[in-house]
Amino acid sequence: MNQTLLVELQTEELPPKALVKLGAAFAGGIANGLKARGFLEDDSVVTAYSTPRRLAVSITKVRATSPDKTIREKVLPVSVALDKDGNPTAPLAKKLAALGFPDLQVADLERAQDGKAESFFYTHTAPGSALATGLQPVLEETVAKLPIPKVMSYQRPDGATVQFVRPVHSLLALHGADVVPLSLLGLEAGRATLGHRFLSHGLPFDIENADVYKDVLETRGKVVASSEARKESIRTQLLAKAGGDQVLMPESLLEEVAALVEWPVVYECRFEDVFLSVPQECLILTMQTNQKYFALTDSAGKLRSRFVIVSNLETDDPSAIVGGNERVVRPRLSDAKFFFEQDKKKSLASRLPQLANVVYHNKLGTQAERTQRVTRLAGAIAARLGYDVQLAERGAQLAKADLLTDMVGEFPELQGIMGTYYARNDNEPEEVALAASEHYQPRFSGDALPSTNTGLVVALADKLETLVGIWSIGLQPTGEKDPFALRRHALGVMRMLVEKRLPLGISELLRDAAAVFEGQAGFKDPSTEVTAFMLDRLRGLLRDRGFSPNEVEAVLAQNPDRVDDVVQRLEAVQAFAALPESASLAAANKRITNILKKNEEALAQAGQVDPALLQDEAEKTLFAAVTRVQPEVDAAFARGDFGGTLKTLAQLRDAVDAFFNDVMVMAEDVALRNNRLALLQRLHALMNRVADISKLAA
């Protein structure tokens, strides 16, 4: 009979950051194992449960016995099973006995072709196994494969030592209302579980039927079994407590807090307003990281002096809980205030000599040397763009100085952010102050780009120096390994060039970057490899934005040095691809490309098209068409109208088609052949001004 299966491990407190993964792996392992053994229906529903003190899974429509199974087993090749006279051999008798069929005769076996030889096969029906028989190895295999961050060894009451992520106190296994006889880690399965450590008085109670597990655990045990349900309960309660304010509730913090409580209850707390003089990022970080609290801000994003906690206790009088948490957070905020006040006593500029004591990389020198390189590079980029060189160099000079502050030493996540606060305290220009934080942007996919010219230039310089420097010492990314985040840096550079429409060539940027390493022992300019790497990052970025691989390749196959107009070219290519003439022209362009590639030596001698050598009507018509549209194409391209450029080319379709239908390009007459190649070369250049449209050919 099909019934719901419930399996639960009751443990001591599990690691919160691993709880969701452990719960999913536990449920998935048991469900997959039972499915492979035929115990589940196609519409069986698997529900994972995980709380700080349990891992559990509920599966509907689980069979008590797996179905009988028809098995066709290979016994032996005929040449081994029978002797030369056709009589059974000793190996055959031994094999049949090993398979559990010692009484079988040769007549009972199926003789069939097996590759190039014949073999004997035996087909039989294996009876289904009981759920307990099938579940026992599944449970053991699942537990052995759990993604346990760190295994703990502990002693059972009988003195035996076992290993698990945390000590396990009980095993519950029910199929409907029946206990499934299982054993694990020295424990025998039963129907008893434990509720909340305090709210249910710590007494065990029985689960009478697997179907009521979640509801009984919640009503009697004061435990919300689902981690997702606890997270959503916390979210709802937080929003209710916020009133008109905003709650800062990153998903990672919600998940971690949900893994710390079995019965989440939200309470409001406060801290003294004097702490609001500290940069709010410091207060928010210490509350979230150290205390797992949720900060509140007003509608403008300014931090409030009240915050919200999630407790594992529900009480009519939470004053003790609230007071305790307020006392705990106060020293944390006091530390942050102390660090901030102490750091402000020294300017960022006065800290710069200390960067000489911080090793960046043993092959690339100290942070002071790196700062000098980035400063020089930022100045060069600013000059190319016509930005303020002095601001760019000052921004680069101070960008890493906050690494030496007490606040960043305590909270490395605040590097850059604190640099902006301290630069403002030092009365540095606002763009210089912002560059301290903005030069890290974009930090991740979809992150904002620097908002100021100085921040933009320093961000480019910082990333390019890293790319060229790290690559030059042979530490480029390999496979999944990218310890210096070079992929992120390359993507950041490409985003800034594309989205900010910067008129800078990749080659000139890398040339400037390589120049700052002059005199560096063993430096090898990696510009060629880095260029290809950056363009590859750009390919991925453009595909993520919805452009097809063929469209992207049409634009990037020409290895453009400047990419500030790449999106506009792609949009033009998309529009061109929708024209009825595009397929024919793309195919023709592909054909032209192949012809020109095979005749590079002849092209070197071909020169310009000589109208006097045009003989066939089709080539005369094509030459006239190319001559007619050339000025239109040049004008449209010059004003950046890439769509107009490609649309103008559509006029050439009939002439191009007629040329390839009627004209023999590779004529025996050398002068005639070279003239036709010159015509195709001119057409090819015209067609590929915006993109290599041959890449659009299917």
C-alpha positions as CSV (number, residue, x, y, z in Angstrom):
1,M,0.0,0.0,0.0
2,N,1.3,3.5,-0.9
3,Q,1.7,5.8,2.1
4,T,3.7,8.8,3.1
5,L,7.3,8.0,4.3
6,L,8.9,10.2,7.0
7,V,12.6,10.0,8.0
8,E,14.0,12.3,10.7
9,L,17.4,12.6,12.3
10,Q,17.3,14.4,15.7
11,T,20.6,16.1,16.3
12,E,22.4,18.7,18.4
13,E,22.6,22.2,16.8
14,L,23.7,21.9,13.2
15,P,26.0,24.5,11.5
16,P,23.6,27.3,10.3
17,K,25.4,28.2,7.1
18,A,25.3,24.6,6.0
19,L,21.8,23.7,7.1
20,V,19.8,24.3,3.9
21,K,22.3,22.3,1.8
22,L,22.4,19.5,4.4
23,G,18.5,19.4,4.4
24,A,18.3,19.4,0.6
25,A,21.0,16.7,0.2
26,F,19.4,14.5,2.9
27,A,16.0,14.7,1.3
28,G,17.3,14.4,-2.3
29,G,19.6,11.4,-1.5
30,I,16.8,9.4,0.1
31,A,14.2,10.3,-2.6
32,N,16.7,9.5,-5.5
33,G,17.7,6.2,-3.8
34,L,14.1,5.0,-3.4
35,K,13.2,6.1,-6.9
36,A,16.0,4.1,-8.3
37,R,14.8,1.1,-6.4
38,G,11.2,1.4,-7.6
39,F,9.6,2.5,-4.4
40,L,8.2,5.9,-5.6
41,E,5.4,6.8,-7.9
42,D,5.9,9.3,-10.8
43,D,3.8,11.9,-8.8
44,S,5.4,11.3,-5.4
45,V,6.1,14.6,-3.7
46,V,9.3,15.1,-1.8
47,T,9.5,17.7,1.0
48,A,12.7,18.6,2.8
49,Y,12.7,19.7,6.4
50,S,15.6,21.2,8.3
51,T,15.8,23.0,11.6
52,P,18.8,23.7,13.9
53,R,18.2,20.3,15.5
54,R,16.9,18.0,12.8
55,L,17.1,16.9,9.2
56,A,14.0,15.3,7.8
57,V,12.2,14.3,4.6
58,S,8.6,13.5,3.8
59,I,7.8,11.6,0.6
60,T,4.2,10.9,-0.5
61,K,3.0,7.7,-2.3
62,V,5.8,5.4,-1.2
63,R,5.3,1.7,-1.9
64,A,5.6,-0.8,1.0
65,T,7.2,-3.2,-1.5
66,S,9.0,-2.5,-4.7
67,P,7.5,-4.1,-7.9
68,D,8.8,-7.4,-9.2
69,K,11.5,-6.9,-11.7
70,T,12.2,-8.9,-14.9
71,I,16.0,-9.5,-15.2
72,R,17.8,-10.9,-18.2
73,E,21.3,-12.0,-17.1
74,K,24.2,-13.1,-19.2
75,V,25.5,-16.4,-18.1
76,L,28.5,-17.4,-20.2
77,P,29.6,-17.4,-23.8
78,V,28.5,-20.7,-25.5
79,S,32.1,-21.5,-26.3
80,V,32.8,-21.6,-22.5
81,A,29.5,-23.1,-21.4
82,L,29.6,-26.1,-23.7
83,D,32.5,-28.5,-24.6
84,K,33.2,-29.6,-28.1
85,D,30.6,-32.3,-27.9
86,G,27.9,-29.8,-26.7
87,N,27.8,-31.0,-23.1
88,P,27.6,-28.5,-20.1
89,T,31.0,-27.6,-18.7
90,A,32.1,-27.2,-15.1
91,P,32.4,-23.4,-15.5
92,L,28.7,-23.3,-16.5
93,A,27.6,-25.2,-13.4
94,K,29.8,-23.0,-11.3
95,K,28.3,-19.8,-12.8
96,L,24.7,-21.0,-12.4
97,A,25.3,-21.7,-8.8
98,A,26.9,-18.3,-8.3
99,L,23.8,-16.7,-9.8
100,G,21.6,-18.7,-7.5
101,F,20.2,-21.1,-10.0
102,P,22.1,-24.4,-9.5
103,D,19.3,-26.6,-10.9
104,L,19.0,-24.9,-14.3
105,Q,19.6,-27.0,-17.4
106,V,20.9,-25.8,-20.7
107,A,17.5,-26.1,-22.1
108,D,16.3,-23.5,-19.7
109,L,18.7,-20.9,-21.1
110,E,18.3,-18.6,-24.0
111,R,21.0,-18.8,-26.7
112,A,21.4,-15.5,-28.4
113,Q,24.0,-13.5,-30.4
114,D,26.2,-11.4,-28.2
115,G,28.4,-9.2,-30.4
116,K,30.4,-11.5,-32.6
117,A,29.8,-14.6,-30.5
118,E,26.9,-16.5,-29.0
119,S,26.1,-16.5,-25.3
120,F,23.6,-18.0,-22.9
121,F,21.2,-15.8,-21.1
122,Y,18.6,-16.4,-18.4
123,T,15.5,-14.3,-17.8
124,H,13.8,-14.5,-14.5
125,T,11.6,-12.4,-12.2
126,A,13.2,-11.0,-9.1
127,P,10.6,-10.4,-6.4
128,G,10.2,-6.9,-5.0
129,S,11.9,-6.0,-1.7
130,A,10.3,-4.6,1.5
131,L,10.6,-0.9,2.1
132,A,12.9,-1.4,5.1
133,T,15.2,-3.6,3.0
134,G,15.5,-1.0,0.3
135,L,15.6,2.1,2.6
136,Q,18.4,0.9,4.9
137,P,21.2,1.1,2.3
138,V,19.7,4.3,0.9
139,L,19.8,6.0,4.3
140,E,23.4,4.9,4.9
141,E,24.5,6.0,1.4
142,T,22.7,9.4,1.8
143,V,24.3,10.1,5.2
144,A,27.8,9.1,3.9
145,K,27.5,11.6,1.0
146,L,26.1,14.6,2.9
147,P,28.0,17.8,2.2
148,I,29.3,18.0,5.8
149,P,31.7,21.0,6.3
150,K,33.5,19.3,9.1
151,V,32.9,15.9,10.6
152,M,32.5,15.5,14.3
153,S,33.5,12.3,16.2
154,Y,31.5,11.5,19.3
155,Q,30.8,8.5,21.6
156,R,27.5,6.8,21.7
157,P,26.1,5.7,25.1
158,D,27.5,2.2,24.5
159,G,31.0,3.7,24.2
160,A,31.3,3.2,20.4
161,T,32.7,6.2,18.4
162,V,30.7,7.4,15.4
163,Q,31.0,10.3,13.1
164,F,28.5,12.9,11.8
165,V,28.2,16.6,11.4
166,R,26.8,16.8,15.0
167,P,25.8,14.1,17.5
168,V,22.6,12.3,16.6
169,H,20.1,11.5,19.4
170,S,17.3,9.7,17.7
171,L,16.1,8.3,14.4
172,L,12.4,8.5,13.4
173,A,11.1,6.4,10.4
174,L,7.5,6.0,9.6
175,H,5.6,4.6,6.6
176,G,2.1,5.9,7.3
177,A,1.5,4.9,10.9
178,D,4.0,2.1,10.9
179,V,7.6,2.3,12.2
180,V,10.1,1.2,9.5
181,P,12.8,-0.9,11.2
182,L,16.0,0.9,10.4
183,S,19.2,1.5,12.2
184,L,21.8,4.3,11.8
185,L,24.8,5.4,13.9
186,G,23.9,2.9,16.5
187,L,20.3,4.1,16.8
188,E,17.1,2.1,16.2
189,A,14.2,3.9,14.4
190,G,11.1,4.8,16.3
191,R,8.3,7.3,16.2
192,A,9.4,9.7,18.9
193,T,10.7,13.2,18.2
194,L,11.6,16.3,20.2
195,G,10.1,19.8,19.9
196,H,11.5,23.2,20.8
197,R,14.2,23.0,23.4
198,F,12.3,25.5,25.7
199,L,8.8,26.1,24.4
200,S,7.9,22.4,24.4
201,H,9.6,21.7,27.8
202,G,12.1,19.4,26.1
203,L,9.9,16.3,26.4
204,P,9.8,13.7,23.5
205,F,6.5,12.9,21.9
206,D,5.3,10.5,19.3
207,I,4.3,11.1,15.7
208,E,1.4,8.8,15.1
209,N,1.3,9.1,11.3
210,A,3.8,10.4,8.8
211,D,1.2,12.7,7.2
212,V,0.8,14.8,10.4
213,Y,4.5,15.4,11.1
214,K,4.7,19.0,10.1
215,D,1.4,20.1,11.8
216,V,2.1,18.1,15.0
217,L,5.6,19.4,15.2
218,E,4.4,23.0,14.9
219,T,1.4,22.8,17.3
220,R,2.8,20.5,19.9
221,G,6.5,20.9,19.5
222,K,6.6,24.7,18.7
223,V,8.9,24.0,15.7
224,V,8.5,25.3,12.2
225,A,10.0,22.3,10.3
226,S,10.5,24.0,6.9
227,S,13.5,26.3,6.7
228,E,11.8,28.2,3.8
229,A,8.6,28.7,5.9
230,R,10.7,30.1,8.8
231,K,12.5,32.4,6.5
232,E,9.2,33.8,5.1
233,S,7.8,34.1,8.6
234,I,10.8,36.1,9.6
235,R,10.5,38.3,6.5
236,T,6.8,39.0,7.2
237,Q,7.4,39.8,10.9
238,L,10.3,42.1,10.0
239,L,8.2,44.1,7.5
240,A,5.5,44.4,10.1
241,K,7.9,45.7,12.7
242,A,9.4,48.2,10.2
243,G,6.4,50.4,10.1
244,G,7.3,53.2,7.6
245,D,11.0,52.4,7.7
246,Q,13.0,50.1,5.4
247,V,14.4,46.8,6.7
248,L,17.9,45.8,5.5
249,M,17.4,42.1,5.0
250,P,19.9,40.4,2.7
251,E,18.8,36.9,1.7
252,S,22.0,35.4,3.1
253,L,21.3,36.9,6.5
254,L,17.6,35.7,6.3
255,E,18.7,32.2,5.5
256,E,21.3,32.1,8.3
257,V,18.9,33.5,10.9
258,A,16.3,31.0,9.8
259,A,18.8,28.3,10.4
260,L,19.4,29.5,14.0
261,V,15.8,29.3,15.2
262,E,13.0,26.8,15.3
263,W,10.2,29.2,16.3
264,P,11.1,32.7,15.0
265,V,9.8,35.7,16.9
266,V,10.8,39.3,16.0
267,Y,11.5,42.0,18.6
268,E,12.5,45.6,18.3
269,C,15.6,47.0,20.1
270,R,17.4,50.4,20.2
271,F,20.8,51.8,20.5
272,E,21.9,55.3,21.6
273,D,21.7,58.0,18.9
274,V,25.3,59.0,19.6
275,F,26.4,56.0,17.5
276,L,24.8,57.5,14.4
277,S,27.8,59.8,14.1
278,V,29.7,56.7,12.9
279,P,29.4,55.9,9.1
280,Q,26.3,53.8,8.9
281,E,28.0,51.1,6.8
282,C,30.1,50.3,9.9
283,L,27.1,50.0,12.2
284,I,25.1,48.0,9.7
285,L,28.0,45.6,9.0
286,T,28.7,44.9,12.7
287,M,25.1,44.3,13.4
288,Q,24.6,41.9,10.5
289,T,28.0,40.1,10.7
290,N,28.6,39.8,14.4
291,Q,25.1,39.9,15.9
292,K,22.8,38.7,13.0
293,Y,20.5,41.7,13.6
294,F,18.4,43.6,11.0
295,A,19.1,47.3,10.7
296,L,16.4,49.8,9.8
297,T,16.7,52.9,7.6
298,D,14.3,55.7,6.8
299,S,12.9,56.3,3.3
300,A,16.0,58.2,2.3
301,G,18.3,55.3,3.4
302,K,19.5,56.9,6.6
303,L,20.1,54.5,9.4
304,R,17.7,54.5,12.4
305,S,18.8,54.0,16.0
306,R,16.3,51.1,16.3
307,F,17.0,47.6,14.9
308,V,15.2,44.3,14.9
309,I,16.3,40.9,16.3
310,V,15.0,37.4,15.6
311,S,14.6,35.3,18.8
312,N,14.0,31.6,19.3
313,L,11.7,32.4,22.3
314,E,8.2,33.7,22.3
315,T,7.1,35.5,25.5
316,D,4.6,38.0,26.6
317,D,7.3,40.1,28.3
318,P,10.3,40.3,26.0
319,S,12.1,43.0,28.0
320,A,14.8,40.6,29.2
321,I,15.5,39.5,25.6
322,V,15.4,43.1,24.3
323,G,17.6,44.4,27.1
324,G,20.1,41.6,26.7
325,N,20.5,42.2,23.0
326,E,20.8,45.9,23.5
327,R,23.6,45.4,26.0
328,V,25.4,43.0,23.6
329,V,25.3,45.3,20.6
330,R,26.5,48.4,22.6
331,P,30.2,47.3,22.9
332,R,30.2,46.4,19.2
333,L,29.0,49.9,18.2
334,S,31.4,51.4,20.7
335,D,34.3,49.6,19.0
336,A,33.2,50.9,15.7
337,K,33.0,54.5,17.0
338,F,36.4,54.2,18.6
339,F,38.0,52.9,15.4
340,F,36.4,55.7,13.4
341,E,37.5,58.5,15.8
342,Q,41.0,57.1,16.0
343,D,41.4,56.7,12.2
344,K,40.3,60.3,11.6
345,K,43.3,61.5,13.6
346,K,45.6,60.5,10.8
347,S,45.1,61.7,7.2
348,L,45.1,59.1,4.4
349,A,48.1,60.9,2.8
350,S,50.1,60.5,6.0
351,R,49.5,56.7,5.8
352,L,51.0,56.3,2.3
353,P,54.6,55.5,3.4
354,Q,53.2,52.5,5.4
355,L,52.1,50.9,2.1
356,A,55.8,50.1,1.6
357,N,55.4,47.6,4.4
358,V,52.5,45.8,2.8
359,V,53.5,43.1,0.2
360,Y,51.2,43.0,-2.8
361,H,53.0,40.1,-4.5
362,N,56.5,38.9,-4.1
363,K,57.1,39.2,-7.8
364,L,55.3,42.6,-8.2
365,G,56.5,44.4,-5.1
366,T,54.6,46.2,-2.3
367,Q,51.4,48.1,-2.2
368,A,53.4,51.3,-2.4
369,E,55.0,50.2,-5.7
370,R,51.6,49.1,-7.0
371,T,50.1,52.5,-6.0
372,Q,52.8,54.3,-8.0
373,R,52.0,52.2,-11.0
374,V,48.2,52.7,-10.8
375,T,48.8,56.5,-10.2
376,R,50.9,56.7,-13.4
377,L,48.4,54.7,-15.4
378,A,45.4,56.7,-14.1
379,G,47.2,59.9,-15.2
380,A,47.8,58.5,-18.7
381,I,44.2,57.4,-19.1
382,A,42.9,60.7,-17.9
383,A,45.0,62.5,-20.4
384,R,43.7,60.4,-23.2
385,L,40.1,61.2,-22.2
386,G,40.7,64.9,-21.5
387,Y,39.9,64.5,-17.8
388,D,41.6,66.2,-14.9
389,V,45.0,64.4,-14.6
390,Q,45.8,65.8,-11.2
391,L,42.5,64.6,-9.7
392,A,43.0,61.1,-11.3
393,E,46.5,60.8,-10.0
394,R,45.5,62.0,-6.5
395,G,42.5,59.6,-6.5
396,A,44.8,56.7,-7.4
397,Q,47.4,57.7,-4.9
398,L,44.9,57.6,-2.0
399,A,42.7,54.7,-3.2
400,K,44.4,52.0,-1.1
401,A,45.4,54.1,1.9
402,D,42.3,53.0,4.0
403,L,43.7,49.4,4.0
404,L,46.0,50.7,6.8
405,T,43.1,52.0,9.0
406,D,41.8,50.3,12.1
407,M,38.3,50.2,10.8
408,V,39.2,48.3,7.6
409,G,41.5,46.1,9.6
410,E,38.5,45.0,11.7
411,F,36.0,45.0,8.7
412,P,37.8,44.3,5.4
413,E,34.5,44.5,3.6
414,L,34.5,48.3,4.2
415,Q,37.7,49.0,2.2
416,G,37.0,51.8,-0.2
417,I,33.9,52.8,1.6
418,M,35.9,54.0,4.6
419,G,38.4,55.6,2.2
420,T,35.7,57.9,1.0
421,Y,34.7,58.9,4.5
422,Y,38.3,59.6,5.6
423,A,39.1,61.5,2.4
424,R,36.2,63.8,3.0
425,N,37.4,64.2,6.5
426,D,40.8,65.2,5.1
427,N,39.0,67.8,2.8
428,E,40.1,66.1,-0.3
429,P,38.2,67.0,-3.5
430,E,34.9,65.1,-3.7
431,E,35.9,63.2,-6.9
432,V,39.1,62.0,-5.1
433,A,37.0,60.9,-2.1
434,L,34.5,59.0,-4.2
435,A,37.3,57.4,-6.2
436,A,38.4,55.6,-3.0
437,S,35.2,53.5,-3.1
438,E,34.3,53.8,-6.8
439,H,37.5,52.3,-8.1
440,Y,36.4,48.9,-6.8
441,Q,33.3,49.1,-9.1
442,P,31.9,47.1,-10.6
443,R,32.4,44.6,-7.8
444,F,30.0,41.9,-9.2
445,S,27.8,41.2,-12.1
446,G,25.2,44.0,-12.5
447,D,26.9,46.3,-10.1
448,A,26.9,50.0,-10.7
449,L,29.8,51.7,-12.6
450,P,31.8,54.6,-11.2
451,S,29.7,57.8,-11.3
452,T,32.6,60.3,-11.6
453,N,35.3,60.8,-14.2
454,T,38.0,60.4,-11.5
455,G,36.4,57.2,-10.1
456,L,36.1,55.8,-13.7
457,V,39.8,56.5,-14.6
458,V,41.1,55.0,-11.3
459,A,38.9,52.0,-11.7
460,L,40.2,51.4,-15.2
461,A,43.8,51.8,-14.0
462,D,43.4,49.6,-11.0
463,K,41.9,46.7,-13.0
464,L,44.3,47.0,-16.0
465,E,47.3,47.1,-13.7
466,T,46.1,43.9,-12.1
467,L,45.3,42.2,-15.4
468,V,48.7,43.0,-16.9
469,G,50.7,42.5,-13.8
470,I,49.3,39.2,-12.6
471,W,49.2,37.8,-16.2
472,S,52.8,38.8,-16.7
473,I,54.0,36.5,-13.8
474,G,52.0,33.5,-15.2
475,L,49.1,33.6,-12.8
476,Q,46.3,33.9,-15.4
477,P,43.0,32.0,-14.8
478,T,43.1,28.3,-15.4
479,G,39.8,26.3,-15.5
480,E,37.7,27.4,-12.5
481,K,40.6,28.9,-10.6
482,D,40.9,32.6,-10.7
483,P,42.4,33.7,-7.3
484,F,43.0,37.3,-8.5
485,A,39.6,37.7,-10.0
486,L,41.0,38.5,-13.4
487,R,37.7,37.5,-15.1
488,R,35.9,40.0,-13.0
489,H,38.5,42.7,-13.7
490,A,38.4,42.1,-17.4
491,L,34.6,42.2,-17.5
492,G,34.6,45.4,-15.4
493,V,37.0,47.1,-17.9
494,M,34.8,46.0,-20.9
495,R,31.6,47.2,-19.2
496,M,33.1,50.6,-18.5
497,L,34.4,51.0,-22.1
498,V,31.1,49.9,-23.6
499,E,28.5,51.5,-21.2
500,K,30.4,54.7,-20.7
501,R,31.1,54.9,-24.5
502,L,34.8,55.7,-23.8
503,P,36.8,56.4,-27.0
504,L,39.7,54.3,-26.0
505,G,41.4,51.5,-27.8
506,I,42.2,48.3,-25.9
507,S,45.7,48.3,-27.4
508,E,46.5,51.8,-26.2
509,L,45.2,51.0,-22.7
510,L,47.3,47.8,-22.5
511,R,50.3,49.6,-23.9
512,D,50.0,52.3,-21.1
513,A,49.5,49.5,-18.6
514,A,52.6,47.6,-19.8
515,A,54.6,50.9,-19.7
516,V,54.2,51.3,-15.9
517,F,56.0,48.0,-15.4
518,E,59.2,49.2,-17.1
519,G,62.1,48.1,-15.1
520,Q,60.2,45.3,-13.4
521,A,62.4,42.3,-13.2
522,G,61.3,39.5,-15.5
523,F,58.3,41.4,-16.9
524,K,56.9,39.9,-20.1
525,D,54.2,42.0,-21.9
526,P,51.0,39.9,-22.0
527,S,49.0,42.3,-24.0
528,T,48.1,39.9,-26.8
529,E,46.8,37.3,-24.4
530,V,45.0,39.8,-22.3
531,T,43.3,41.4,-25.3
532,A,41.9,38.0,-26.4
533,F,40.8,37.4,-22.8
534,M,39.0,40.7,-22.5
535,L,37.2,40.2,-25.8
536,D,36.1,36.8,-24.7
537,R,34.6,38.3,-21.5
538,L,32.9,40.8,-23.8
539,R,31.4,38.0,-25.8
540,G,29.8,36.5,-22.7
541,L,28.6,40.0,-21.6
542,L,26.9,40.6,-24.9
543,R,25.3,37.2,-25.1
544,D,23.9,37.7,-21.6
545,R,22.3,40.9,-22.9
546,G,20.3,38.9,-25.5
547,F,22.4,39.1,-28.6
548,S,22.8,35.8,-30.4
549,P,26.2,34.1,-30.7
550,N,26.2,34.8,-34.5
551,E,25.4,38.4,-34.0
552,V,28.1,38.8,-31.4
553,E,30.7,37.0,-33.5
554,A,29.8,39.2,-36.5
555,V,30.9,42.3,-34.6
556,L,33.8,40.8,-32.6
557,A,35.3,38.5,-35.2
558,Q,37.1,41.6,-36.6
559,N,38.8,42.0,-33.2
560,P,37.8,45.6,-32.8
561,D,40.3,47.8,-30.8
562,R,37.6,50.2,-29.7
563,V,34.4,48.8,-28.3
564,D,32.5,51.9,-27.3
565,D,30.1,51.5,-30.2
566,V,29.8,47.7,-30.1
567,V,26.2,47.7,-28.8
568,Q,25.1,50.1,-31.5
569,R,26.8,47.9,-34.1
570,L,25.0,44.8,-32.7
571,E,21.6,46.5,-32.8
572,A,22.3,47.4,-36.4
573,V,23.3,43.8,-37.1
574,Q,20.0,42.6,-35.5
575,A,18.0,45.0,-37.7
576,F,19.9,44.0,-40.8
577,A,19.4,40.3,-40.1
578,A,15.6,40.9,-40.1
579,L,15.8,42.2,-43.7
580,P,14.8,39.8,-46.5
581,E,18.1,40.6,-48.3
582,S,20.3,39.7,-45.3
583,A,20.5,35.9,-45.8
584,S,21.6,36.2,-49.4
585,L,24.2,38.9,-48.7
586,A,25.6,37.0,-45.7
587,A,26.0,33.9,-47.8
588,A,27.7,35.9,-50.6
589,N,30.0,37.6,-48.1
590,K,31.0,34.2,-46.7
591,R,31.8,33.1,-50.2
592,I,33.8,36.2,-50.9
593,T,35.8,35.8,-47.7
594,N,36.8,32.3,-48.7
595,I,37.7,33.3,-52.3
596,L,39.9,36.2,-51.0
597,K,41.5,34.0,-48.4
598,K,42.6,31.5,-51.0
599,N,44.0,34.3,-53.3
600,E,46.0,36.5,-50.9
601,E,49.1,36.5,-53.1
602,A,47.1,37.5,-56.2
603,L,45.3,40.3,-54.3
604,A,48.7,41.8,-53.4
605,Q,49.2,42.4,-57.2
606,A,45.6,43.2,-58.1
607,G,45.5,46.9,-57.3
608,Q,42.3,48.9,-57.9
609,V,39.5,47.9,-60.1
610,D,40.1,48.8,-63.8
611,P,36.7,49.5,-65.4
612,A,38.2,48.9,-68.8
613,L,38.7,45.2,-67.9
614,L,35.1,44.6,-66.9
615,Q,33.6,42.3,-69.6
616,D,30.5,40.6,-68.4
617,E,27.3,42.6,-67.9
618,A,26.9,41.2,-64.4
619,E,30.3,42.5,-63.2
620,K,29.7,45.9,-64.8
621,T,26.4,46.1,-63.0
622,L,28.0,45.1,-59.7
623,F,30.8,47.7,-60.1
624,A,28.3,50.4,-60.9
625,A,26.2,49.4,-57.8
626,V,29.2,49.4,-55.5
627,T,30.3,52.8,-56.9
628,R,26.8,54.2,-56.4
629,V,26.3,53.1,-52.8
630,Q,29.9,53.7,-51.6
631,P,29.3,57.4,-50.8
632,E,26.0,56.6,-49.0
633,V,27.7,53.9,-46.9
634,D,30.7,56.2,-46.1
635,A,28.4,59.0,-45.0
636,A,26.2,56.8,-42.9
637,F,29.2,55.1,-41.3
638,A,30.9,58.5,-40.6
639,R,27.9,59.8,-38.6
640,G,27.6,56.5,-36.6
641,D,24.5,55.4,-38.4
642,F,25.4,51.7,-38.4
643,G,21.8,50.7,-39.1
644,G,21.7,53.0,-42.2
645,T,25.1,51.6,-43.3
646,L,23.8,48.0,-43.4
647,K,20.4,48.9,-44.8
648,T,22.1,50.6,-47.7
649,L,24.0,47.4,-48.5
650,A,20.7,45.7,-49.0
651,Q,20.5,47.5,-52.4
652,L,23.4,45.3,-53.6
653,R,21.7,41.9,-53.3
654,D,20.5,41.5,-56.9
655,A,23.8,42.7,-58.3
656,V,25.8,40.4,-56.1
657,D,23.5,37.4,-56.8
658,A,23.8,38.1,-60.6
659,F,27.6,38.4,-60.4
660,F,28.0,34.9,-58.8
661,N,25.5,33.4,-61.2
662,D,27.0,34.8,-64.4
663,V,30.7,35.6,-63.7
664,M,33.6,33.2,-63.5
665,V,35.9,34.9,-60.9
666,M,38.9,32.6,-61.4
667,A,39.2,33.3,-65.2
668,E,42.2,32.0,-67.0
669,D,43.3,35.5,-68.1
670,V,45.4,36.7,-65.1
671,A,44.6,40.4,-65.6
672,L,40.8,39.6,-65.8
673,R,41.0,37.4,-62.8
674,N,42.9,39.9,-60.7
675,N,40.5,42.6,-61.7
676,R,37.5,40.6,-60.5
677,L,39.3,39.7,-57.2
678,A,39.9,43.5,-56.8
679,L,36.2,44.1,-57.3
680,L,35.3,41.5,-54.7
681,Q,37.9,42.9,-52.3
682,R,36.3,46.3,-52.6
683,L,32.8,44.8,-52.1
684,H,34.1,42.8,-49.1
685,A,35.5,46.0,-47.4
686,L,32.2,47.8,-48.1
687,M,30.0,45.0,-46.7
688,N,32.1,44.6,-43.5
689,R,32.4,48.2,-42.4
690,V,30.0,47.6,-39.5
691,A,30.5,43.9,-38.9
692,D,31.5,40.7,-40.6
693,I,28.0,39.8,-41.9
694,S,29.3,36.4,-43.2
695,K,29.0,35.3,-39.6
696,L,25.2,35.6,-39.9
697,A,25.1,32.9,-42.6
698,A,23.6,29.7,-41.3
